[in-house]
Amino acid sequence: MVCPLLFKAAAGSSVDKLYNNSIVFHAGANNKVVSNHVINQKGIGDAVDENNRYRDNSNDLVPQIVGLRALTSPWNLVTSLISAPCLSSTFCTIQQSPHTLPANWNNLAPEAK
């Protein structure tokens, strides 16, 4: 997982290439177009592979709204609105929250190459 401030630092870094760094986004509140541009510009690698760079849960409201994922997957916005109460521990456990872990967490590829 990456801290948005660290990613912003990479984007604003005066270092041309950051080849020794890798990234994966879990429940990212980041825009994919902007993120991919910075990743390609700085030569940042993927922790697993490009297809698993974004490990958002389709029921997570944060990437859908803040990350603008709902623009390309409007149905995910509907399901994330239904799941929105689980963003609070008042209604669900932390483990049940769609923002805590990516979808299919147990089936994800290992993070080390």
RAWOGI-V355139 format. One record per pair of residues at least 4 apart in sequence whose C-alpha atoms are under 6 Angstrom apart, sorted by the first residue. I is the first residue (numbers start at 1). J is the second residue. D is the distance in whole Angstrom. If there is no record, write none. Layout:
I/J/D, I/J/D
This chain:
1/24/6, 1/25/5, 1/26/5, 9/13/6, 11/38/6, 17/42/4, 17/43/5, 18/42/5, 18/43/6, 18/44/5, 19/43/5, 19/44/5, 21/44/6, 22/44/6, 22/45/4, 22/46/5, 22/47/5, 23/46/5, 23/47/5, 24/47/6, 24/53/5, 25/54/5, 25/55/6, 26/55/5, 26/56/6, 27/56/5, 27/99/6, 28/63/5, 29/62/6, 29/63/5, 29/66/5, 29/67/5, 30/67/4, 31/67/5, 32/36/6, 37/41/6, 38/42/6, 39/43/6, 39/44/5, 47/111/6, 48/111/5, 55/102/5, 56/102/5, 57/102/5, 57/103/4, 58/76/5, 59/79/5, 59/80/4, 59/98/6, 60/80/5, 60/98/5, 60/99/5, 61/80/5, 62/66/6, 63/67/4, 64/68/5, 64/69/4, 64/70/5, 64/77/6, 70/74/5, 70/77/5, 76/80/6, 80/84/6, 86/91/6, 86/92/5, 86/97/5, 87/97/5, 89/93/5, 92/96/6
